[in-house]
């Protein structure tokens, strides 16, 4: 059961919503701990803080 929960948690942490344009960007696994750019407007999207 823990494996399912941790997989779902990892999947949710890959989604980031841009505060400027509202687009949801799915981040590649290798970039999950990096700052990436929004696909639509180019604003930097920082990774979520641990426990957030």
N, CA, C and O atoms as CSV, one atom per row, in Angstrom:
chain,resi,resn,atom,element,x,y,z
A,1,UNK,N,N,0.823,-1.197,0.000
A,1,UNK,CA,C,0.000,0.000,0.000
A,1,UNK,C,C,0.864,1.258,0.000
A,1,UNK,O,O,0.534,2.241,-0.663
A,2,UNK,N,N,1.983,1.226,0.751
A,2,UNK,CA,C,2.868,2.393,0.812
A,2,UNK,C,C,3.439,2.721,-0.570
A,2,UNK,O,O,3.610,3.893,-0.906
A,3,UNK,N,N,3.737,1.688,-1.373
A,3,UNK,CA,C,4.275,1.909,-2.718
A,3,UNK,C,C,3.309,2.674,-3.602
A,3,UNK,O,O,3.721,3.531,-4.384
A,4,UNK,N,N,2.030,2.369,-3.482
A,4,UNK,CA,C,1.012,3.084,-4.268
A,4,UNK,C,C,0.946,4.536,-3.831
A,4,UNK,O,O,0.906,5.441,-4.665
A,5,UNK,N,N,0.935,4.759,-2.530
A,5,UNK,CA,C,0.862,6.114,-1.999
A,5,UNK,C,C,2.066,6.945,-2.437
A,5,UNK,O,O,1.906,8.087,-2.868
A,6,UNK,N,N,3.258,6.386,-2.330
A,6,UNK,CA,C,4.450,7.142,-2.698
A,6,UNK,C,C,4.498,7.411,-4.194
A,6,UNK,O,O,5.006,8.450,-4.615
A,7,UNK,N,N,3.979,6.494,-5.005
A,7,UNK,CA,C,3.920,6.718,-6.450
A,7,UNK,C,C,2.965,7.853,-6.792
A,7,UNK,O,O,3.270,8.695,-7.637
A,8,UNK,N,N,1.813,7.872,-6.136
A,8,UNK,CA,C,0.859,8.958,-6.364
A,8,UNK,C,C,1.421,10.300,-5.903
A,8,UNK,O,O,1.248,11.316,-6.576
A,9,UNK,N,N,2.077,10.299,-4.778
A,9,UNK,CA,C,2.672,11.528,-4.268
A,9,UNK,C,C,3.731,12.054,-5.227
A,9,UNK,O,O,3.801,13.259,-5.469
A,10,UNK,N,N,4.546,11.177,-5.770
A,10,UNK,CA,C,5.571,11.578,-6.732
A,10,UNK,C,C,4.928,12.145,-7.992
A,10,UNK,O,O,5.427,13.118,-8.559
A,11,UNK,N,N,3.832,11.549,-8.431
A,11,UNK,CA,C,3.150,12.034,-9.634
A,11,UNK,C,C,2.570,13.427,-9.409
A,11,UNK,O,O,2.647,14.270,-10.303
A,12,UNK,N,N,1.995,13.686,-8.246
A,12,UNK,CA,C,1.430,14.999,-7.974
A,12,UNK,C,C,2.510,16.063,-7.859
A,12,UNK,O,O,2.281,17.210,-8.243
A,13,UNK,N,N,3.673,15.715,-7.346
A,13,UNK,CA,C,4.750,16.694,-7.217
A,13,UNK,C,C,5.340,17.068,-8.564
A,13,UNK,O,O,6.078,18.049,-8.651
A,14,UNK,N,N,5.040,16.321,-9.618
A,14,UNK,CA,C,5.541,16.632,-10.946
A,14,UNK,C,C,4.698,17.702,-11.615
A,14,UNK,O,O,5.138,18.285,-12.606
A,15,UNK,N,N,3.501,17.983,-11.111
A,15,UNK,CA,C,2.637,18.994,-11.706
A,15,UNK,C,C,2.873,20.328,-11.017
A,15,UNK,O,O,2.874,20.418,-9.790
A,16,UNK,N,N,3.073,21.362,-11.825
A,16,UNK,CA,C,3.252,22.711,-11.284
A,16,UNK,C,C,2.350,23.669,-12.040
A,16,UNK,O,O,2.304,23.654,-13.270
A,17,UNK,N,N,1.639,24.493,-11.305
A,17,UNK,CA,C,0.730,25.459,-11.913
A,17,UNK,C,C,1.377,26.832,-11.904
A,17,UNK,O,O,1.868,27.296,-10.875
A,18,UNK,N,N,1.372,27.468,-13.052
A,18,UNK,CA,C,1.961,28.796,-13.198
A,18,UNK,C,C,1.052,29.835,-12.549
A,18,UNK,O,O,-0.152,29.853,-12.804
A,19,UNK,N,N,1.618,30.693,-11.718
A,19,UNK,CA,C,0.831,31.737,-11.057
A,19,UNK,C,C,0.512,32.892,-11.999
A,19,UNK,O,O,-0.390,33.682,-11.722
A,20,UNK,N,N,1.235,32.999,-13.098
A,20,UNK,CA,C,1.019,34.095,-14.037
A,20,UNK,C,C,-0.072,33.781,-15.058
A,20,UNK,O,O,-0.977,34.590,-15.262
A,21,UNK,N,N,0.007,32.608,-15.707
A,21,UNK,CA,C,-0.953,32.292,-16.769
A,21,UNK,C,C,-1.922,31.166,-16.405
A,21,UNK,O,O,-2.929,30.979,-17.089
A,22,UNK,N,N,-1.633,30.412,-15.335
A,22,UNK,CA,C,-2.528,29.355,-14.889
A,22,UNK,C,C,-2.323,28.001,-15.551
A,22,UNK,O,O,-3.035,27.049,-15.231
A,23,UNK,N,N,-1.367,27.894,-16.465
A,23,UNK,CA,C,-1.123,26.621,-17.143
A,23,UNK,C,C,-0.468,25.631,-16.190
A,23,UNK,O,O,0.421,25.992,-15.419
A,24,UNK,N,N,-0.921,24.370,-16.251
A,24,UNK,CA,C,-0.322,23.304,-15.457
A,24,UNK,C,C,0.737,22.623,-16.311
A,24,UNK,O,O,0.445,22.143,-17.406
A,25,UNK,N,N,1.952,22.584,-15.816
A,25,UNK,CA,C,3.075,21.969,-16.520
A,25,UNK,C,C,3.460,20.696,-15.788
A,25,UNK,O,O,3.599,20.696,-14.565
A,26,UNK,N,N,3.634,19.612,-16.531
A,26,UNK,CA,C,4.105,18.362,-15.946
A,26,UNK,C,C,5.607,18.296,-16.180
A,26,UNK,O,O,6.078,18.354,-17.315
A,27,UNK,N,N,6.344,18.176,-15.092
A,27,UNK,CA,C,7.800,18.208,-15.127
A,27,UNK,C,C,8.342,16.787,-15.307
A,27,UNK,O,O,7.835,15.841,-14.705
A,28,UNK,N,N,9.368,16.650,-16.136
A,28,UNK,CA,C,10.009,15.339,-16.314
A,28,UNK,C,C,10.614,14.890,-14.991
A,28,UNK,O,O,11.009,15.709,-14.161
A,29,UNK,N,N,10.678,13.575,-14.809
A,29,UNK,CA,C,11.204,13.030,-13.554
A,29,UNK,C,C,12.615,13.508,-13.259
A,29,UNK,O,O,12.944,13.793,-12.108
A,30,UNK,N,N,13.450,13.599,-14.282
A,30,UNK,CA,C,14.834,14.013,-14.033
A,30,UNK,C,C,14.939,15.489,-13.641
A,30,UNK,O,O,15.962,15.910,-13.102
A,31,UNK,N,N,13.890,16.282,-13.905
A,31,UNK,CA,C,13.885,17.704,-13.570
A,31,UNK,C,C,12.994,18.036,-12.376
A,31,UNK,O,O,12.727,19.211,-12.121
A,32,UNK,N,N,12.528,17.028,-11.640
A,32,UNK,CA,C,11.556,17.264,-10.573
A,32,UNK,C,C,12.089,18.133,-9.439
A,32,UNK,O,O,11.298,18.774,-8.748
A,33,UNK,N,N,13.402,18.177,-9.223
A,33,UNK,CA,C,13.979,18.999,-8.156
A,33,UNK,C,C,14.629,20.270,-8.688
A,33,UNK,O,O,15.387,20.928,-7.975
A,34,UNK,N,N,14.337,20.616,-9.937
A,34,UNK,CA,C,14.929,21.791,-10.564
A,34,UNK,C,C,13.857,22.830,-10.868
A,34,UNK,O,O,12.667,22.517,-10.918
A,35,UNK,N,N,14.292,24.063,-11.069
A,35,UNK,CA,C,13.400,25.109,-11.527
A,35,UNK,C,C,13.265,24.977,-13.035
A,35,UNK,O,O,14.265,24.915,-13.751
A,36,UNK,N,N,12.026,24.933,-13.518
A,36,UNK,CA,C,11.760,24.809,-14.950
A,36,UNK,C,C,10.928,26.005,-15.396
A,36,UNK,O,O,10.404,26.747,-14.565
A,37,UNK,N,N,10.808,26.190,-16.709
A,37,UNK,CA,C,10.018,27.291,-17.249
A,37,UNK,C,C,8.624,26.814,-17.620
A,37,UNK,O,O,8.428,25.672,-18.034
A,38,UNK,N,N,7.659,27.714,-17.463
A,38,UNK,CA,C,6.285,27.444,-17.880
A,38,UNK,C,C,6.263,27.236,-19.387
A,38,UNK,O,O,6.923,27.963,-20.129
A,39,UNK,N,N,5.501,26.239,-19.840
A,39,UNK,CA,C,5.415,25.951,-21.265
A,39,UNK,C,C,4.758,27.085,-22.053
A,39,UNK,O,O,5.057,27.275,-23.232
A,40,UNK,N,N,3.867,27.835,-21.409
A,40,UNK,CA,C,3.098,28.861,-22.115
A,40,UNK,C,C,3.745,30.247,-22.072
A,40,UNK,O,O,3.913,30.890,-23.108
A,41,UNK,N,N,4.111,30.708,-20.861
A,41,UNK,CA,C,4.599,32.089,-20.750
A,41,UNK,C,C,6.090,32.207,-20.427
A,41,UNK,O,O,6.660,33.291,-20.549
A,42,UNK,N,N,6.725,31.109,-20.018
A,42,UNK,CA,C,8.159,31.132,-19.756
A,42,UNK,C,C,8.557,31.538,-18.344
A,42,UNK,O,O,9.747,31.664,-18.055
A,43,UNK,N,N,7.582,31.747,-17.458
A,43,UNK,CA,C,7.902,32.120,-16.080
A,43,UNK,C,C,8.574,30.941,-15.368
A,43,UNK,O,O,8.156,29.799,-15.561
A,44,UNK,N,N,9.607,31.189,-14.549
A,44,UNK,CA,C,10.257,30.101,-13.814
A,44,UNK,C,C,9.300,29.472,-12.798
A,44,UNK,O,O,8.619,30.176,-12.053
A,45,UNK,N,N,9.259,28.141,-12.779
A,45,UNK,CA,C,8.431,27.398,-11.832
A,45,UNK,C,C,9.359,26.631,-10.908
A,45,UNK,O,O,10.059,25.714,-11.338
A,46,UNK,N,N,9.363,27.006,-9.644
A,46,UNK,CA,C,10.251,26.382,-8.674
A,46,UNK,C,C,9.645,25.070,-8.164
A,46,UNK,O,O,8.426,24.901,-8.174
A,47,UNK,N,N,10.496,24.148,-7.721
A,47,UNK,CA,C,9.961,22.904,-7.138
A,47,UNK,C,C,9.243,23.187,-5.824
A,47,UNK,O,O,9.529,24.172,-5.142
A,48,UNK,N,N,8.313,22.312,-5.484
A,48,UNK,CA,C,7.579,22.473,-4.238
A,48,UNK,C,C,8.486,22.191,-3.059
A,48,UNK,O,O,9.401,21.372,-3.141
A,49,UNK,N,N,8.223,22.872,-1.974
A,49,UNK,CA,C,8.990,22.636,-0.744
A,49,UNK,C,C,8.619,21.272,-0.190
A,49,UNK,O,O,7.474,20.845,-0.339
A,50,UNK,N,N,9.557,20.575,0.446
A,50,UNK,CA,C,9.238,19.274,1.048
A,50,UNK,C,C,8.098,19.398,2.061
A,50,UNK,O,O,8.086,20.302,2.896
A,51,UNK,N,N,7.151,18.478,1.969
A,51,UNK,CA,C,6.015,18.485,2.873
A,51,UNK,C,C,4.895,19.401,2.449
A,51,UNK,O,O,3.883,19.503,3.143
A,52,UNK,N,N,5.054,20.078,1.308
A,52,UNK,CA,C,4.015,21.007,0.859
A,52,UNK,C,C,3.022,20.320,-0.033
A,52,UNK,O,O,2.075,20.950,-0.505
